[in-house]
Amino acid sequence: MSWINKHLEATPAHFVYLILSAFLLLYALFSALIRNRLHLSEPPLATLVGIAFGPQGANLISPLRWFSDDITQETARIVVGLQCFTVGVQLPKAYFSRHWKSVGMMLGPVMAFSWLITAAFIYAVLQTELMTALIISACLAPTDPVLAASVLAESNFSKRVPRRLRHMLSAESGCNDGVSFPFLYIGILFLIEQTPGSAIKEWVLGTVLWQCTLGLLIGLVVGHCFNQSLRFVERRNYISPAPFLVFYFLLAIFSIGIGSTLGVDDFLVAFGAGYGFAWDGWFAKKTRETDLPEVLDLLLNSSMFVYFGAIIPWRLFRPTEFTPSITPGRLVGLLILILLFRRIPIVLAMKRFVPDIRTYREALFCGHFGPMGLGALFLVIEARAMLENGTSIPDPHPPKKNEHKEAIETVWPVVCFIILGSTMVHGLSVAAISVGSHYTRKEGERAPLIGGESDGLNGMVHEGGGGESEPSVSGDEDPDPPDHY
């Protein structure tokens, strides 16, 4: 035994390789069964793996021993930015020229309401300062593109949802992590700036114009330029097939690098680059038979949720010196309020102003599917960094003394708890809807397998594709097939 122990190298890093790859292998083996019959997605399963093998479980994965806030921030930046880029690429060609009003309503009134109502709940339930509540709610206002992609990706369930709704929710999720920056910085700047005037000036010039507006323009220009460059070299056979496919991933990383280096909105740069790169559908036609986005989703997104499961700050979900009002009961109550009232009421109220939402059942669906995930994780670290040192680069660990100590200590556990709850609720919602749809039918109309129905969900408009002859993918010239999609 001593000879064996001498040769074993059971280091934390080696356990990560072993456990993460084992989970991904098992998921890959049964992916069709898990997604199409059990109606489960990767994020909740990956989070449970992180919890089971993390410090609160087997303690084989302890990221906080060798990871810090800055590494967590950069990892989340890459994963979320890549997903924003993917959304931009996969939207139908020239999508915003036809659907700008629907997406605009979701990014404007719906997101603003979500931010304000969530802040009100946080302020009332956790008894925080108003600016702290506004900062936390800004982290939770956007729809997470990673979680949204796991629900809206190709599966038996997603095919039961009209394409126009899937496209609208995807477009919203790709944009609103970037659009959330003006909401986030309102609370931050009023806390750290000396006067309200200087806070407003910095918000308009630094956040709205520099980070968001310039970031989106840079992304669109970068995407269009590389679209033309790739077309040029492909026509002359200067590029081989393998680099052609990898170009997608490299351009996403490049756009994130430009955004982070210039200090503009990384996610709007990434989304703009993806949309500008694939706006005419040419790249999608060339790569239609490949599954590169799905491969990257499985590797990066699932790994990040395992990591999140392992770093959940369980000990901070109870009162501390700086967070006396945080208790498990209040956090659960806050989660329920946010899930019920953050989006559903405003989407129902705005239904007649959103052309792509045709029925109240569709409005209820779109209101419910606004998950909070890795985008919120990035934003909360960004918020902590600004409160710690006035920059977007976080300290490796929170400082022991700071004039904004209470806000710093509050934002992290609250956002992590809501992410955990949203991951589980929204990740399991597909299974709940599928099973519910099965048992609400008459016995003779049910599929042989529970939740195995393949026709469109009740209460939604499906005929004619539910859209205006929308291409099924970017670059597809054929209209949606009638009836089912």
C-alpha positions as CSV (number, residue, x, y, z in Angstrom):
1,M,0.0,0.0,0.0
2,S,2.8,2.4,0.8
3,W,4.4,1.6,-2.5
4,I,1.1,2.5,-4.3
5,N,0.7,5.7,-2.3
6,K,4.2,6.7,-3.3
7,H,3.2,6.6,-7.0
8,L,-0.2,8.2,-6.7
9,E,-0.5,11.9,-7.7
10,A,-4.0,12.8,-6.5
11,T,-3.6,16.5,-6.8
12,P,-6.6,18.9,-7.0
13,A,-5.8,19.7,-10.7
14,H,-5.7,16.0,-11.5
15,F,-9.1,15.4,-9.8
16,V,-10.5,18.2,-11.9
17,Y,-9.4,16.6,-15.2
18,L,-10.7,13.2,-14.0
19,I,-14.1,14.3,-12.7
20,L,-14.9,16.9,-15.4
21,S,-14.0,14.6,-18.3
22,A,-15.9,11.7,-16.7
23,F,-19.0,13.9,-16.4
24,L,-18.7,15.1,-20.0
25,L,-18.2,11.5,-21.3
26,L,-21.2,10.2,-19.5
27,Y,-23.3,13.1,-20.7
28,A,-22.1,12.6,-24.3
29,L,-22.9,8.9,-24.2
30,F,-26.5,9.6,-23.1
31,S,-27.0,13.1,-24.5
32,A,-30.0,12.2,-26.8
33,L,-31.7,10.3,-23.9
34,I,-31.1,13.2,-21.5
35,R,-32.1,16.0,-23.8
36,N,-34.9,14.4,-25.8
37,R,-36.5,11.9,-23.4
38,L,-35.7,13.2,-19.9
39,H,-35.8,16.8,-21.2
40,L,-32.9,17.9,-19.1
41,S,-30.0,20.2,-20.1
42,E,-26.4,20.4,-19.1
43,P,-26.3,23.4,-16.7
44,P,-28.3,21.9,-13.8
45,L,-26.6,18.6,-14.1
46,A,-23.1,20.2,-14.3
47,T,-23.9,22.4,-11.3
48,L,-24.9,19.4,-9.3
49,V,-21.7,17.7,-10.2
50,G,-19.7,20.7,-9.0
51,I,-21.7,20.7,-5.7
52,A,-21.2,17.0,-5.2
53,F,-17.5,17.0,-5.7
54,G,-16.8,20.5,-4.4
55,P,-16.0,21.6,-0.8
56,Q,-19.6,20.9,0.4
57,G,-19.5,17.4,-1.0
58,A,-16.6,15.0,-1.6
59,N,-14.2,18.0,-1.5
60,L,-12.2,16.7,-4.5
61,I,-12.7,19.9,-6.4
62,S,-11.7,23.1,-4.5
63,P,-11.3,25.8,-7.1
64,L,-11.0,28.6,-4.5
65,R,-7.7,27.1,-3.3
66,W,-6.1,27.8,-6.7
67,F,-8.5,30.2,-8.4
68,S,-9.2,33.8,-7.5
69,D,-11.8,36.4,-8.5
70,D,-9.8,37.6,-11.5
71,I,-9.5,34.2,-13.0
72,T,-13.2,33.5,-12.4
73,Q,-14.0,36.8,-14.1
74,E,-11.9,36.1,-17.2
75,T,-13.2,32.5,-17.5
76,A,-16.8,33.8,-17.4
77,R,-15.9,36.5,-19.9
78,I,-14.7,34.0,-22.4
79,V,-17.6,31.6,-22.0
80,V,-20.4,34.3,-22.0
81,G,-18.7,36.3,-24.8
82,L,-18.4,33.2,-27.0
83,Q,-22.1,32.4,-26.5
84,C,-23.0,36.0,-27.4
85,F,-20.9,35.7,-30.6
86,T,-22.6,32.3,-31.3
87,V,-26.1,33.9,-31.0
88,G,-25.1,36.7,-33.4
89,V,-23.9,34.1,-35.9
90,Q,-26.9,31.8,-35.7
91,L,-29.6,34.4,-36.0
92,P,-31.4,34.4,-39.4
93,K,-29.7,36.7,-41.9
94,A,-30.6,40.4,-41.6
95,Y,-32.7,39.4,-38.5
96,F,-32.9,42.8,-36.9
97,S,-34.2,44.6,-40.0
98,R,-37.4,42.6,-39.5
99,H,-37.6,42.1,-35.8
100,W,-36.0,45.2,-34.3
101,K,-39.2,46.2,-32.5
102,S,-39.7,42.9,-30.7
103,V,-36.1,42.7,-29.5
104,G,-36.1,46.4,-28.7
105,M,-39.2,46.0,-26.4
106,M,-37.5,43.1,-24.6
107,L,-34.3,45.0,-24.1
108,G,-36.0,48.3,-23.2
109,P,-39.2,48.3,-21.1
110,V,-39.0,44.6,-20.1
111,M,-35.4,44.8,-19.0
112,A,-35.9,48.1,-17.2
113,F,-38.9,46.8,-15.3
114,S,-37.0,43.6,-14.4
115,W,-34.2,45.7,-13.0
116,L,-36.4,48.0,-10.9
117,I,-38.8,45.3,-9.6
118,T,-35.9,43.1,-8.6
119,A,-34.2,46.0,-6.8
120,A,-37.4,46.7,-4.9
121,F,-37.6,43.1,-3.7
122,I,-33.9,43.1,-2.7
123,Y,-34.3,46.4,-0.8
124,A,-37.4,45.2,1.0
125,V,-36.5,41.5,1.7
126,L,-32.8,41.9,2.5
127,Q,-32.9,45.5,3.9
128,T,-29.9,46.6,1.8
129,E,-29.1,50.1,0.8
130,L,-30.8,51.3,-2.3
131,M,-27.7,51.5,-4.4
132,T,-26.6,48.0,-3.4
133,A,-30.1,46.7,-4.4
134,L,-29.8,48.5,-7.8
135,I,-26.3,46.9,-8.4
136,I,-27.5,43.4,-7.5
137,S,-30.7,43.7,-9.6
138,A,-28.6,44.9,-12.6
139,C,-26.6,41.7,-12.4
140,L,-29.8,39.7,-12.4
141,A,-31.7,41.7,-15.1
142,P,-30.3,40.2,-18.3
143,T,-31.3,36.8,-19.7
144,D,-28.2,34.5,-19.6
145,P,-27.2,33.4,-23.1
146,V,-25.6,30.2,-21.9
147,L,-28.7,29.0,-20.0
148,A,-31.0,30.2,-22.7
149,A,-29.0,28.3,-25.3
150,S,-29.3,25.1,-23.3
151,V,-33.1,25.5,-23.4
152,L,-33.5,26.8,-27.0
153,A,-30.9,24.5,-28.6
154,E,-32.1,21.9,-31.1
155,S,-34.1,19.2,-29.2
156,N,-37.5,17.6,-29.3
157,F,-38.8,20.3,-26.9
158,S,-37.4,23.3,-28.7
159,K,-39.0,22.2,-32.0
160,R,-42.4,22.5,-30.2
161,V,-41.8,26.2,-29.7
162,P,-42.3,28.6,-32.8
163,R,-39.1,29.7,-34.4
164,R,-39.9,33.3,-34.1
165,L,-40.0,33.0,-30.3
166,R,-36.7,31.0,-30.2
167,H,-35.0,33.6,-32.4
168,M,-36.4,36.5,-30.3
169,L,-35.3,35.0,-27.0
170,S,-31.9,34.1,-28.5
171,A,-31.4,37.7,-29.8
172,E,-32.4,39.1,-26.5
173,S,-30.0,36.9,-24.5
174,G,-27.2,37.7,-26.9
175,C,-27.7,41.5,-26.5
176,N,-28.8,42.0,-22.9
177,D,-25.7,41.0,-21.0
178,G,-24.1,43.9,-22.8
179,V,-27.1,46.2,-22.4
180,S,-27.1,45.5,-18.7
181,F,-23.9,47.6,-18.2
182,P,-25.8,51.0,-18.1
183,F,-28.1,49.6,-15.4
184,L,-25.1,48.1,-13.4
185,Y,-23.1,51.3,-13.5
186,I,-25.9,53.6,-12.3
187,G,-25.7,52.1,-8.8
188,I,-21.9,51.7,-8.9
189,L,-21.1,55.3,-10.0
190,F,-23.5,56.9,-7.5
191,L,-21.6,55.0,-4.8
192,I,-18.0,55.7,-5.9
193,E,-18.2,59.1,-7.5
194,Q,-17.8,62.2,-5.4
195,T,-20.9,64.1,-6.7
196,P,-24.1,63.2,-8.6
197,G,-23.0,65.4,-11.5
198,S,-19.7,63.5,-11.9
199,A,-21.6,60.2,-11.7
200,I,-24.0,61.2,-14.4
201,K,-21.2,62.5,-16.6
202,E,-19.2,59.3,-16.3
203,W,-22.3,57.2,-16.9
204,V,-23.2,59.0,-20.1
205,L,-19.7,59.3,-21.5
206,G,-18.0,56.2,-20.1
207,T,-20.7,53.7,-20.0
208,V,-23.4,54.5,-22.6
209,L,-21.2,56.0,-25.3
210,W,-17.8,54.4,-24.8
211,Q,-18.6,51.0,-23.5
212,C,-21.9,50.2,-25.1
213,T,-22.3,52.3,-28.3
214,L,-18.7,52.1,-29.4
215,G,-18.5,48.5,-28.3
216,L,-21.4,47.5,-30.6
217,L,-20.0,49.5,-33.5
218,I,-16.6,48.0,-33.2
219,G,-18.1,44.5,-33.1
220,L,-20.2,45.1,-36.2
221,V,-17.2,46.5,-38.1
222,V,-14.9,43.7,-37.0
223,G,-17.4,41.1,-38.0
224,H,-18.1,42.6,-41.4
225,C,-14.4,43.0,-42.2
226,F,-13.6,39.4,-41.3
227,N,-16.6,38.2,-43.3
228,Q,-15.1,39.9,-46.4
229,S,-11.6,38.7,-45.6
230,L,-12.8,35.1,-45.2
231,R,-14.8,35.3,-48.5
232,F,-11.6,36.6,-50.3
233,V,-9.3,33.9,-49.1
234,E,-11.9,31.1,-49.6
235,R,-12.6,32.1,-53.2
236,R,-8.8,31.8,-53.9
237,N,-8.4,28.6,-52.0
238,Y,-5.9,30.2,-49.6
239,I,-7.5,28.6,-46.5
240,S,-7.8,24.9,-45.8
241,P,-11.0,23.3,-44.3
242,A,-9.8,22.9,-40.7
243,P,-8.8,26.5,-40.2
244,F,-12.0,27.6,-41.9
245,L,-14.0,25.9,-39.2
246,V,-11.8,27.1,-36.3
247,F,-12.0,30.7,-37.7
248,Y,-15.4,30.9,-36.0
249,F,-13.9,30.3,-32.5
250,L,-10.8,32.4,-33.1
251,L,-12.9,35.4,-34.2
252,A,-15.0,35.2,-31.1
253,I,-11.9,35.2,-28.9
254,F,-10.4,38.1,-30.9
255,S,-13.6,40.2,-30.5
256,I,-13.6,39.6,-26.8
257,G,-9.9,40.5,-26.7
258,I,-10.6,43.8,-28.5
259,G,-13.4,44.7,-26.1
260,S,-11.6,43.9,-22.9
261,T,-8.4,45.6,-24.1
262,L,-10.2,48.9,-25.1
263,G,-12.3,48.8,-22.0
264,V,-15.6,48.7,-24.0
265,D,-18.5,46.2,-23.5
266,D,-17.0,42.8,-24.3
267,F,-20.4,41.2,-24.8
268,L,-21.7,43.8,-27.2
269,V,-18.5,43.6,-29.2
270,A,-18.8,39.8,-29.3
271,F,-22.5,39.8,-30.3
272,G,-21.9,42.6,-32.9
273,A,-19.0,40.7,-34.3
274,G,-21.0,37.5,-34.6
275,Y,-23.9,39.3,-36.2
276,G,-21.7,41.4,-38.5
277,F,-19.8,38.3,-39.5
278,A,-22.8,36.2,-40.4
279,W,-25.4,38.9,-41.3
280,D,-25.6,37.7,-45.0
281,G,-25.8,34.0,-44.2
282,W,-22.7,33.0,-46.3
283,F,-20.7,31.5,-43.4
284,A,-23.8,29.5,-42.1
285,K,-24.2,28.0,-45.6
286,K,-20.6,26.9,-45.6
287,T,-20.7,25.3,-42.2
288,R,-24.3,24.0,-42.0
289,E,-23.3,20.4,-41.6
290,T,-20.8,21.1,-38.7
291,D,-21.7,21.0,-35.0
292,L,-18.9,23.3,-33.8
293,P,-21.2,25.5,-31.6
294,E,-22.6,22.4,-29.9
295,V,-19.1,21.0,-29.2
296,L,-18.0,24.3,-27.7
297,D,-21.2,24.5,-25.6
298,L,-20.6,21.0,-24.2
299,L,-17.0,21.6,-23.4
300,L,-17.0,25.2,-22.1
301,N,-20.5,25.8,-20.8
302,S,-20.7,22.6,-18.9
303,S,-17.2,23.0,-17.5
304,M,-18.1,26.5,-16.3
305,F,-21.2,25.3,-14.5
306,V,-19.3,22.5,-12.8
307,Y,-16.9,25.3,-11.6
308,F,-19.8,27.4,-10.4
309,G,-21.2,24.5,-8.4
310,A,-17.9,24.1,-6.7
311,I,-17.5,27.8,-5.7
312,I,-21.0,28.4,-4.4
313,P,-20.4,30.4,-1.1
314,W,-22.7,28.3,1.1
315,R,-21.3,29.7,4.3
316,L,-22.3,33.3,3.2
317,F,-26.0,32.3,2.9
318,R,-26.4,33.0,6.6
319,P,-26.0,36.2,8.6
320,T,-22.5,37.7,9.0
321,E,-21.1,40.9,10.5
322,F,-21.7,42.8,7.2
323,T,-24.8,41.0,6.0
324,P,-27.0,40.5,9.1
325,S,-30.2,40.3,7.0
326,I,-29.1,37.5,4.7
327,T,-30.7,34.2,5.9
328,P,-31.6,31.1,4.0
329,G,-35.4,31.8,4.4
330,R,-35.1,35.3,3.0
331,L,-33.0,34.2,0.1
332,V,-35.5,31.5,-0.8
333,G,-38.3,34.1,-0.5
334,L,-36.4,36.5,-2.7
335,L,-35.8,33.8,-5.3
336,I,-39.5,33.0,-5.5
337,L,-40.4,36.7,-5.8
338,I,-37.9,37.2,-8.6
339,L,-38.9,34.1,-10.5
340,L,-42.6,35.1,-10.4
341,F,-42.5,38.9,-10.9
342,R,-39.2,39.8,-12.5
343,R,-40.4,39.2,-16.1
344,I,-43.7,37.5,-16.3
345,P,-46.0,40.5,-15.4
346,I,-44.2,43.0,-17.7
347,V,-44.1,40.6,-20.7
348,L,-47.8,39.8,-20.3
349,A,-48.5,43.6,-20.1
350,M,-46.3,44.4,-23.2
351,K,-47.7,41.5,-25.3
352,R,-49.5,43.8,-27.8
353,F,-46.4,45.9,-28.3
354,V,-44.2,42.9,-29.2
355,P,-45.1,41.7,-32.7
356,D,-43.4,38.3,-32.3
357,I,-45.5,37.4,-29.3
358,R,-49.0,36.4,-30.6
359,T,-50.8,34.9,-27.6
360,Y,-50.8,35.2,-23.8
361,R,-49.5,31.6,-23.6
362,E,-46.5,32.7,-25.7
363,A,-46.1,35.8,-23.4
364,L,-46.1,33.6,-20.3
365,F,-43.5,31.3,-21.9
366,C,-41.2,34.3,-22.9
367,G,-41.7,35.8,-19.4
368,H,-40.7,32.7,-17.7
369,F,-37.7,31.8,-19.8
370,G,-35.4,34.6,-18.7
371,P,-32.7,32.6,-16.8
372,M,-29.9,34.1,-14.8
373,G,-26.6,32.4,-15.0
374,L,-23.0,32.9,-16.0
375,G,-23.6,36.5,-17.3
376,A,-24.7,37.5,-13.8
377,L,-21.6,35.8,-12.4
378,F,-19.4,38.0,-14.6
379,L,-21.4,41.1,-13.8
380,V,-21.2,40.6,-10.0
381,I,-17.4,40.2,-10.1
382,E,-17.3,43.4,-12.3
383,A,-19.4,45.2,-9.7
384,R,-17.2,43.9,-6.8
385,A,-14.1,45.1,-8.7
386,M,-15.5,48.6,-9.1
387,L,-16.4,48.8,-5.5
388,E,-13.1,47.4,-4.3
389,N,-10.7,49.6,-6.3
390,G,-12.6,51.7,-8.9
391,T,-11.5,49.5,-11.9
392,S,-13.0,46.5,-13.7
393,I,-10.1,44.4,-12.6
394,P,-10.9,42.7,-9.3
395,D,-8.6,42.1,-6.4
396,P,-7.6,38.4,-6.1
397,H,-9.8,38.3,-3.0
398,P,-12.1,40.9,-1.4
399,P,-10.3,43.4,0.8
400,K,-10.7,43.2,4.6
401,K,-11.3,47.0,4.9
402,N,-13.2,49.1,2.4
403,E,-15.7,52.0,2.6
404,H,-18.1,49.9,0.5
405,K,-17.5,46.7,2.5
406,E,-21.2,46.1,3.1
407,A,-22.1,46.3,-0.6
408,I,-19.1,44.1,-1.5
409,E,-20.0,41.4,1.0
410,T,-23.7,41.5,0.0
411,V,-23.6,41.3,-3.8
412,W,-21.7,38.0,-4.1
413,P,-23.8,35.6,-2.0
414,V,-27.1,37.1,-3.2
415,V,-26.3,36.8,-6.9
416,C,-24.8,33.3,-6.4
417,F,-27.9,32.1,-4.7
418,I,-30.2,33.5,-7.4
419,I,-28.0,32.0,-10.1
420,L,-28.2,28.6,-8.4
421,G,-32.0,28.8,-8.1
422,S,-32.5,30.0,-11.6
423,T,-30.2,27.3,-13.0
424,M,-32.2,24.6,-11.3
425,V,-35.7,26.0,-12.0
426,H,-35.2,27.0,-15.6
427,G,-33.1,23.9,-16.3
428,L,-35.9,21.7,-15.0
429,S,-38.7,23.7,-16.5
430,V,-38.5,21.9,-19.9
431,A,-39.1,18.6,-18.2
432,A,-42.0,20.1,-16.1
433,I,-43.7,21.6,-19.2
434,S,-43.2,18.4,-21.2
435,V,-44.7,16.2,-18.5
436,G,-47.5,18.7,-17.8
437,S,-48.3,18.9,-21.5
438,H,-48.5,15.1,-21.6
439,Y,-51.0,14.7,-18.7
440,T,-53.2,17.5,-19.8
441,R,-54.1,15.6,-22.9
442,K,-56.8,13.0,-23.1
443,E,-55.5,9.5,-22.6
444,G,-55.8,8.5,-26.3
445,E,-53.9,11.6,-27.5
446,R,-50.8,11.0,-25.3
447,A,-47.5,9.9,-26.7
448,P,-46.3,6.4,-25.7
449,L,-43.5,7.9,-23.6
450,I,-44.2,10.5,-20.9
451,G,-43.4,13.9,-22.4
452,G,-42.8,12.4,-25.8
453,E,-45.1,14.6,-27.7
454,S,-43.7,16.3,-30.8
455,D,-46.5,18.6,-31.9
456,G,-46.4,22.3,-31.1
457,L,-47.1,23.5,-27.6
458,N,-50.7,24.4,-26.9
459,G,-51.7,28.1,-26.9
460,M,-49.0,29.1,-29.4
461,V,-49.3,30.0,-33.1
462,H,-47.4,27.5,-35.2
463,E,-48.9,27.7,-38.7
464,G,-46.7,29.2,-41.4
465,G,-43.7,28.8,-39.2
466,G,-45.0,31.4,-36.8
467,G,-42.9,34.0,-38.6
468,E,-42.7,35.9,-41.9
469,S,-41.1,33.1,-44.0
470,E,-38.2,33.3,-41.7
471,P,-35.1,31.4,-42.8
472,S,-34.6,28.4,-40.6
473,V,-30.9,29.2,-40.0
474,S,-28.8,32.2,-41.1
475,G,-28.3,31.9,-44.8
476,D,-31.1,29.4,-45.5
477,E,-33.1,30.7,-48.5
478,D,-36.1,28.4,-47.9
479,P,-39.0,29.6,-45.8
480,D,-39.9,27.7,-42.6
481,P,-41.8,24.6,-43.3
482,P,-45.5,25.0,-42.5
483,D,-47.3,24.0,-39.4
484,H,-44.8,22.4,-37.0
485,Y,-41.9,24.9,-36.7
